[in-house]
Amino acid sequence: FFSRPPPPPPILSGLVGSEMCIRDSVFAITAAFGALQRAAQVEQLVAGFTFLGNVAGRTATLVAESLTKITNGALSMEQAFRAASAGFSAGFETGELERLTQVANNAALALGRDVGDATDRLIRGVAKLEPEILDELGIFVRLDAAVEEYAGKLGKAAGSLTEAERRQAFLNKALEQGERKFGALTGEVDINPFDKLAASFNTVSYTHLTLP
């Protein structure tokens, strides 16, 4: 009843094949350019972070490696560099960054979230004094209350605290609450193996592209 349609003419078939080859080539070039662009951004990040680390007497690579170790490999080196860079820019100490990363890791395990995203949210939220970002991780800190409490410990009026002191007050309460809520998870629950695999692939990819 229905006959099979005739094959396309050789010229048309050749054009279709050429178009597919061009499309594949464009896709490959675009993907390669994107990878190189990300690698250049990471290389620039590492260079800038290394400078900041050296100024403060810290070794950038060791700090980033420490953060990835805390998450048992669920945080890639790129994510660790970005998190540490943001933390140091806000004036956090290495120990405070490590504690924040542990809290983020445990919160991610408890809430079924991505570890890299949780770490970024926690450090960025504390650095920018934005409680709403921490709310998404189950950490509810009110800035005014934290500042009042910290000012009392310093024997100062809350309104006289500097921006750095306000940030320290917020950081202290975020760590206190995060460690109280999620501290029991440390070392007790395994990281999602797919998160670790994705982080490892990310690290290998950017390392391969940035090394000479």
C-alpha positions in Angstrom: 0.0 0.0 0.0 2.7 2.4 0.9 5.9 2.4 -1.0 9.3 3.3 0.5 10.3 6.8 -0.4 13.2 6.9 -2.9 16.7 7.7 -1.6 17.8 11.3 -1.8 19.8 12.3 -4.9 23.6 11.9 -4.4 24.1 15.7 -4.5 21.5 16.3 -1.8 22.9 13.4 0.3 26.3 14.9 0.1 25.1 18.3 1.2 23.3 16.8 4.2 26.5 15.0 5.1 28.6 18.2 4.7 26.2 20.1 6.9 26.4 17.5 9.6 30.2 17.6 9.5 30.2 21.4 9.8 27.8 21.3 12.7 29.9 18.7 14.5 33.0 20.7 13.9 31.4 23.9 15.2 30.2 22.1 18.3 33.6 20.6 18.9 35.3 24.0 18.5 32.8 25.7 20.8 33.3 23.0 23.4 37.1 23.3 23.2 36.9 27.1 23.4 34.7 26.8 26.5 37.1 24.4 28.1 40.1 26.6 27.4 38.2 29.7 28.6 37.3 28.0 31.9 40.9 26.8 32.3 42.2 30.3 31.7 39.8 31.6 34.4 40.9 29.0 36.9 44.6 29.7 36.1 44.0 33.4 36.7 42.1 32.6 39.9 45.0 30.4 41.1 47.5 33.1 40.3 45.5 35.8 42.2 44.7 33.5 45.1 48.4 32.5 45.4 49.3 36.1 45.6 46.8 36.7 48.3 47.9 33.6 50.2 51.5 34.6 50.0 50.8 38.1 51.4 49.1 36.5 54.4 51.8 33.9 54.8 49.6 31.0 53.6 50.1 28.5 50.8 47.2 28.7 48.4 47.4 25.1 47.2 47.6 23.6 50.6 44.5 25.6 51.7 42.5 24.4 48.7 43.7 20.8 49.2 42.6 21.0 52.8 39.1 22.0 51.8 38.8 19.2 49.3 40.0 16.7 51.9 37.4 17.9 54.3 34.7 17.0 51.8 36.3 13.7 51.0 36.8 14.7 47.4 33.3 16.1 46.7 34.8 19.6 46.3 36.9 20.0 43.2 40.2 22.0 43.4 38.6 24.7 41.3 35.6 25.0 43.7 38.1 24.9 46.6 40.1 27.8 45.2 37.0 29.8 44.5 35.6 29.2 48.0 39.0 30.0 49.7 39.5 33.1 47.6 36.1 34.4 48.5 36.7 33.6 52.2 40.1 35.2 52.3 38.8 38.3 50.5 36.3 38.6 53.4 39.0 38.3 56.0 38.4 34.7 57.1 41.2 32.7 58.6 42.2 29.3 57.3 40.7 27.5 60.4 37.4 29.4 59.9 37.3 28.4 56.2 37.9 24.8 57.1 35.1 24.9 59.7 32.7 26.6 57.2 33.6 23.9 54.6 32.9 21.1 57.1 29.5 22.7 58.0 28.6 23.0 54.3 29.6 19.4 53.7 27.5 18.1 56.5 24.6 20.3 55.6 24.8 19.0 52.0 24.7 15.5 53.3 21.7 16.2 55.6 19.7 18.0 52.9 20.7 16.1 49.8 22.4 19.1 48.2 25.5 19.5 46.1 28.6 20.0 48.3 30.2 22.5 46.0 27.0 24.6 45.8 26.5 24.3 49.6 30.1 25.5 50.3 29.8 28.4 47.9 26.5 29.5 49.4 27.7 29.3 53.0 30.9 31.1 52.5 29.3 33.7 50.2 26.4 34.2 52.5 28.5 34.8 55.5 31.0 37.0 53.6 28.1 39.2 52.3 26.1 39.2 55.6 23.1 37.7 53.8 21.1 35.5 56.1 18.7 34.5 53.3 21.5 32.5 51.6 22.1 30.5 54.8 18.4 29.9 55.3 18.6 27.6 52.2 21.0 25.4 54.1 18.9 25.2 57.3 21.1 27.7 59.1 19.0 30.6 60.5 21.1 33.4 61.8 19.7 36.9 62.4 22.4 39.5 61.9 21.1 42.0 64.4 21.0 39.4 67.2 24.5 38.1 66.3 25.9 41.7 66.3 24.3 42.5 69.6 25.7 39.4 71.3 29.2 39.9 69.9 29.2 43.6 70.8 28.3 42.6 74.4 31.3 40.2 74.5 33.5 43.0 73.3 32.0 45.5 75.7 30.9 47.8 72.9 27.7 49.2 71.6 26.3 47.3 68.6 26.2 50.4 66.5 29.9 51.0 67.0 31.1 47.7 65.5 33.1 47.9 62.3 32.1 46.0 59.2 34.8 43.4 59.9 33.4 43.0 63.5 29.9 42.6 62.2 31.1 39.9 59.8 32.9 38.1 62.6 29.8 38.2 64.7 27.7 36.7 61.8 30.4 34.1 61.1 30.6 33.0 64.8 26.9 32.4 65.0 26.7 30.6 61.6 29.5 28.3 62.7 28.0 27.8 66.1 24.6 26.9 64.7 25.9 24.8 61.8 28.2 22.7 64.0 25.4 22.2 66.5 22.9 21.1 63.9 25.1 19.1 61.5 28.3 18.3 63.5 27.2 14.7 64.3 27.4 13.9 60.6 31.1 14.4 60.4 32.6 11.1 59.2 29.4 9.2 59.6 27.8 9.5 56.2 29.4 8.7 52.9 29.6 11.3 50.2 27.5 10.7 47.0 30.0 8.9 44.7 28.8 10.7 41.7 29.6 14.1 43.3 33.1 12.8 44.0 33.4 11.6 40.4 32.2 14.9 39.0 34.6 16.8 41.3 37.5 14.5 40.3 36.7 15.0 36.6 36.6 18.7 37.0 39.9 18.8 38.8 41.6 16.5 36.2 40.2 18.6 33.3 41.3 22.0 34.5 44.7 20.6 35.7 45.4 19.0 32.3 44.4 22.2 30.5 46.3 24.6 32.8 49.6 22.7 33.2 52.3 23.4 30.6 
